[in-house]
């Protein structure tokens, strides 16, 4: 068995769905689990439906209609026969969406979010399964909620591995192609839909691979593989042919768009290789994440995060910054949902670089100022470089104002004011 995962960008329109068909024909795999995400920006549009449910209910119908029209247009382009059963199946799914929105009384955002947003994957998988069948690729449609069972931690559900493994091995035919959904599961008690959090579809692929002892996982993207830097910000980027599990986890920890650690961990446990390949050029090797050498080629890897905030603290009475002070700071950072990117401390000061994703900076600073002397810099850029050379650091800093540097054996982090 092998596992293929196609993200939303790869199935965003009729050309994407046709290309998925082409990839399956070119690779010629017959013992396969194919996991698909919601099409294009469907998740964002369904999040808008959820937002309207809570704050602007008169706009719910318009928001749902937008999602329906988007998919209906794709259907019209993929299926010439308007009486094809896929049209009725998609209509039924949208009736289910409307029924839920009209009848639920829940005020729990995470619960409503999971019930609504998950429809994106169900719609996508339904369309793609029928299109593959229509074009000679026999496949079995599987509702992933029958397999992946979780707790009720909506939006970041935890998998019950024992039950999930039993279900997957019972329901997946190892001698055919199974078409199912990424990102979603179902809680065990009442079978309500749950979602698996960030990079959930990649994680779904890893779950199936782990439970099936798969030969490999392939994530199909619109890039040739994993690069050593983001080409939007760096020139002369290089394709990484091979990355070890450990290195990939390190890169992901520092914010690289590699693979989320929770996807890698089950694969690493069974030494299942993960490939990142281009769905435009499926015959190319792409990148392999697996056991073996750290990096091939052994080059520096650059990670850039813009619009960060560097906060520096010291005690009001010039006493030492001890564990109890630092623990108190971290409680505040957690309360205000500040993602910590870098930490540096001395005897009398403590600095932290954070991502103000939820715009809680002013509230955080107000509370910090009650107990500490506080200075901060907004709009700074954080560079993280793995396996760097002194010349590369010097080149990177040219014309920039560095306000903090932290260096370990393999990693250099620079906070830059640009």
C-alpha positions in Angstrom: 0.0 0.0 0.0 1.0 3.6 -0.7 -0.7 6.8 0.4 -1.2 9.8 -1.8 -2.4 13.2 -0.5 -3.6 16.0 -2.7 -4.1 19.5 -1.1 -6.6 22.1 -1.9 -4.4 23.9 -4.4 -4.0 20.8 -6.4 -7.8 20.3 -6.8 -8.9 23.9 -6.9 -10.6 23.7 -10.3 -11.4 21.4 -13.2 -7.8 21.4 -14.4 -6.6 20.3 -11.0 -9.0 17.4 -10.8 -8.1 16.3 -14.3 -4.4 16.6 -13.3 -5.1 14.3 -10.3 -6.5 11.8 -12.7 -3.3 12.2 -14.9 -1.0 11.6 -11.9 -2.8 8.4 -11.0 -2.5 7.2 -14.5 1.2 8.1 -14.8 2.1 6.5 -11.4 0.0 3.5 -12.2 -0.6 2.5 -8.5 -3.4 0.1 -7.8 -2.9 -0.5 -4.1 -3.5 3.0 -2.9 -5.2 5.3 -0.4 -5.9 8.8 -2.0 -6.6 11.5 0.5 -8.0 14.8 -0.7 -8.5 18.2 0.9 -11.3 20.7 0.3 -11.0 22.4 -3.1 -9.1 25.7 -3.4 -10.1 28.2 -0.7 -13.3 26.3 0.3 -12.2 26.1 4.0 -11.8 29.9 4.1 -15.3 30.3 2.6 -16.8 27.9 5.1 -15.1 29.7 7.9 -16.9 32.7 6.7 -20.2 30.8 7.0 -19.3 30.0 10.6 -18.5 33.6 11.3 -21.9 34.7 9.9 -23.6 32.0 12.0 -22.3 33.7 15.2 -22.3 37.4 14.2 -24.2 38.0 11.0 -26.9 35.3 10.5 -28.8 37.2 7.8 -25.7 36.6 5.6 -25.5 32.8 6.1 -27.5 32.0 3.0 -25.4 34.2 0.8 -22.2 32.7 2.2 -23.4 29.1 1.6 -24.6 29.9 -1.9 -21.2 31.2 -2.8 -19.6 27.8 -1.8 -22.4 26.0 -3.7 -21.9 28.0 -6.9 -18.1 27.4 -6.8 -18.5 23.7 -6.7 -21.5 23.5 -9.0 -19.4 25.3 -11.7 -16.7 22.7 -11.3 -19.2 20.0 -11.7 -20.6 21.5 -14.9 -17.0 21.6 -16.3 -16.2 18.0 -15.3 -19.4 16.2 -16.1 -21.2 16.7 -19.4 -24.2 14.7 -18.3 -26.4 16.9 -16.0 -28.2 13.8 -14.8 -25.1 12.2 -13.4 -25.7 11.1 -9.8 -22.9 13.3 -8.5 -25.2 16.4 -9.0 -27.8 14.9 -6.6 -25.2 13.8 -4.1 -23.7 17.3 -3.9 -27.1 18.8 -3.6 -27.8 16.5 -0.7 -24.6 17.6 1.1 -25.6 21.2 0.8 -29.0 20.4 2.2 -27.2 18.8 5.2 -25.2 22.0 5.6 -28.3 24.2 5.6 -30.2 21.8 7.9 -27.4 21.9 10.5 -27.2 25.7 10.3 -31.0 26.1 10.6 -31.4 23.7 13.5 -28.3 23.8 15.7 -28.5 25.9 18.8 -24.9 25.5 19.8 -23.0 28.5 21.0 -19.7 26.6 21.1 -17.6 28.0 18.2 -15.1 25.1 17.9 -18.0 22.6 17.7 -19.9 24.5 15.0 -16.6 25.2 13.2 -15.8 21.5 12.8 -19.4 20.5 11.8 -19.5 23.2 9.0 -15.9 23.4 7.7 -15.6 19.6 7.4 -18.2 19.7 4.5 -15.5 21.0 2.3 -13.6 17.7 2.3 -16.8 15.7 1.9 -17.8 17.7 -1.2 -14.3 17.5 -2.7 -14.0 13.7 -2.2 -17.4 13.1 -3.6 -16.7 15.0 -6.8 -13.3 13.5 -7.3 -14.4 9.9 -6.6 -17.1 10.1 -9.3 -14.8 11.8 -11.8 -12.2 9.1 -11.4 -14.8 6.4 -11.8 -16.2 8.1 -14.9 -12.7 8.1 -16.4 -11.6 4.5 -15.8 -10.0 4.7 -12.4 -12.1 2.4 -10.2 -12.1 3.5 -6.6 -13.9 3.0 -3.3 -15.3 6.1 -1.6 -14.7 6.0 2.2 -16.1 8.4 4.7 -13.0 9.0 6.9 -15.2 9.6 9.9 -15.8 5.9 10.0 -12.1 5.3 10.5 -10.4 8.1 12.4 -11.9 8.3 15.9 -10.9 11.1 18.2 -11.8 12.8 21.5 -14.0 15.9 21.6 -11.2 18.5 21.5 -12.8 20.2 18.5 -10.5 21.9 16.0 -7.4 20.1 17.4 -8.8 16.6 18.1 -6.6 13.8 19.5 -6.6 10.5 17.7 -7.6 7.2 19.4 -4.9 5.2 17.7 -6.1 1.8 18.8 -9.7 2.2 17.5 -8.6 4.0 14.4 -6.1 1.3 13.4 -8.8 -1.3 13.9 -11.2 0.6 11.7 -8.7 1.4 8.9 -7.6 -2.2 8.6 -11.2 -3.3 8.5 -12.5 -0.8 6.0 -9.6 -0.2 3.6 -9.3 -2.8 0.8 -5.6 -3.3 0.3 -6.0 -4.4 -3.3 -7.7 -1.4 -4.8 -7.8 2.4 -4.7 -9.6 4.0 -1.7 -10.6 7.6 -2.0 -11.1 9.5 1.3 -10.9 12.8 3.0 -8.1 14.6 5.0 -8.3 16.9 8.0 -11.4 15.3 9.6 -12.5 12.5 11.9 -15.3 11.8 14.3 -15.5 11.7 18.1 -16.2 8.3 19.6 -19.2 9.0 21.8 -21.8 10.7 19.6 -20.0 10.5 16.2 -19.9 14.3 15.8 -17.3 15.5 13.2 -14.0 16.7 14.5 -11.0 18.3 12.7 -7.3 17.5 13.3 -5.8 21.0 13.4 -3.0 22.5 11.5 -1.8 20.5 8.4 -4.6 18.1 9.2 -4.7 16.5 5.8 -1.0 15.7 5.8 -1.6 14.2 9.3 -4.5 12.1 7.9 -2.1 10.6 5.3 0.4 9.7 8.1 -2.4 8.1 10.2 -3.4 5.9 7.3 0.2 5.0 6.5 1.0 4.1 10.1 -2.1 2.0 10.5 -1.6 0.2 7.2 2.2 -0.2 7.4 2.3 1.6 4.1 5.4 1.6 1.8 5.4 5.4 1.5 3.4 8.6 1.7 3.5 11.1 -1.2 2.2 14.7 -0.8 1.5 16.3 -4.2 2.1 20.0 -4.4 2.6 22.8 -6.9 6.3 23.0 -6.2 9.1 20.6 -7.2 9.7 19.5 -3.6 11.0 21.1 -0.4 13.4 24.0 -1.0 16.1 25.3 1.3 14.4 28.7 1.4 11.2 30.5 0.4 11.8 31.7 -3.2 9.6 34.8 -2.5 12.3 36.2 -0.3 15.5 34.4 -1.3 17.2 34.0 -4.7 19.1 30.9 -5.9 17.1 28.5 -3.8 17.9 24.8 -4.0 15.8 21.7 -4.0 16.5 19.4 -1.1 16.6 15.8 -2.4 16.6 14.2 1.0 15.9 15.4 4.6 16.2 13.2 7.7 13.1 13.0 9.9 15.0 14.9 12.7 16.1 17.7 10.4 12.6 18.1 9.0 11.1 18.4 12.5 13.8 21.0 13.4 13.0 23.0 10.3 9.2 22.8 11.0 9.8 23.8 14.6 11.5 27.1 13.5 8.6 27.8 11.1 9.7 26.4 7.7 6.9 25.3 5.4 8.1 21.7 5.4 5.9 19.1 7.1 4.3 19.5 10.5 6.0 17.4 13.2 2.8 15.7 14.1 2.7 14.3 10.5 6.3 13.1 10.7 6.2 11.5 14.1 4.0 8.4 13.2 6.0 8.0 10.0 9.3 8.1 11.8 8.1 5.5 14.3 7.8 2.9 11.4 10.4 4.5 9.2 7.9 5.1 6.4 9.4 7.6 3.9 7.5 10.7 2.9 7.9 12.2 -0.5 7.0 15.8 -1.5 6.5 15.9 -5.3 5.2 18.2 -8.0 1.8 17.3 -9.4 2.8 19.0 -12.6 5.8 16.8 -13.0 5.0 13.5 -11.3 7.9 11.6 -12.8 10.5 13.9 -11.0 11.9 12.6 -7.7 11.0 15.6 -5.5 12.1 15.5 -1.9 12.3 12.4 0.3 11.9 12.8 4.1 13.1 9.7 5.8 15.9 7.8 7.5 19.5 8.5 6.6 21.7 11.5 5.9 20.6 14.9 7.4 20.5 16.9 4.1 21.2 16.2 0.5 22.6 18.5 -0.7 24.2 19.8 2.6 23.3 23.5 2.2 22.1 26.2 4.6 18.4 26.4 5.1 16.8 29.8 5.6 13.5 30.6 7.4 12.0 34.0 7.5 9.2 35.4 9.7 8.0 38.9 9.2 6.0 41.2 11.5 7.3 39.8 14.7 7.5 41.6 18.1 10.6 41.6 20.2 9.8 42.2 23.9 12.5 42.8 26.5 11.9 42.7 30.2 13.8 43.5 33.4 12.7 43.6 37.0 11.6 47.0 38.4 14.0 46.7 41.3 16.9 45.4 39.2 16.8 42.0 40.9 17.6 38.8 39.0 15.1 37.4 36.5 14.5 34.1 38.1 12.4 31.0 37.2 9.3 32.4 39.0 9.5 35.6 37.0 10.0 33.8 33.7 7.2 31.4 34.6 4.9 34.3 35.2 5.8 35.8 31.8 5.0 32.5 30.0 1.6 32.3 31.6 0.9 35.8 30.2 2.1 34.8 26.8 -0.1 31.8 26.9 -3.1 33.8 28.0 -2.7 36.3 25.2 -2.0 33.6 22.6 1.5 34.8 21.7 3.5 32.2 19.8 7.0 32.3 21.1 9.7 32.2 18.4 12.9 32.9 20.3 14.0 33.3 23.9 17.1 34.9 25.4 17.8 35.7 29.0 20.6 37.0 31.3 20.8 37.5 35.0 18.7 40.7 34.9 16.8 40.7 31.6 14.6 38.4 29.5 13.8 38.9 25.8 11.3 37.0 23.7 10.3 37.3 20.1 6.7 36.6 19.5 4.1 36.4 16.7 1.2 38.8 17.5 -1.2 36.7 15.4 -4.3 37.5 17.4 -3.5 41.2 17.9 -3.3 41.0 21.7 0.0 42.9 22.0 -1.4 46.0 23.8 -3.2 44.0 26.4 -0.1 41.9 27.0 2.1 44.9 27.4 -0.3 46.6 29.8 -0.2 43.5 32.1 3.6 43.1 31.8 4.2 46.8 32.7 2.5 46.2 36.0 5.4 44.0 37.1 8.4 44.6 34.8 10.2 47.3 33.0 9.2 46.7 29.4 10.7 47.7 26.0 9.6 46.4 22.7 10.1 46.6 18.9 7.2 45.9 16.6 7.5 44.9 12.9 10.8 43.1 13.2 11.9 40.2 11.1 13.2 36.9 12.5 15.7 34.9 10.4 16.5 31.4 11.3 19.4 29.7 9.5 20.3 26.0 9.8 23.9 24.9 9.0 25.0 28.4 8.1 28.4 29.8 7.3 29.9 33.1 8.6 29.9 34.5 5.0 26.2 33.8 4.6 25.4 35.5 7.9 27.5 38.5 6.9 25.8 38.8 3.5 22.3 38.4 5.2 23.1 41.3 7.6 24.4 43.7 5.0 22.3 46.9 5.1 20.2 45.7 8.0 20.1 46.6 11.7 20.5 43.5 14.0 19.0 43.9 17.4 19.4 40.4 18.7 21.4 37.3 17.7 21.4 33.8 19.2 23.6 31.0 18.0 23.9 27.3 18.7 25.9 24.6 17.0 23.5 24.1 14.0 21.2 27.1 14.2 21.6 30.9 14.1 18.7 33.2 14.8 18.7 36.9 14.0 16.1 39.6 14.9 16.4 42.3 12.3 14.9 45.8 12.2 14.4 46.6 8.5 
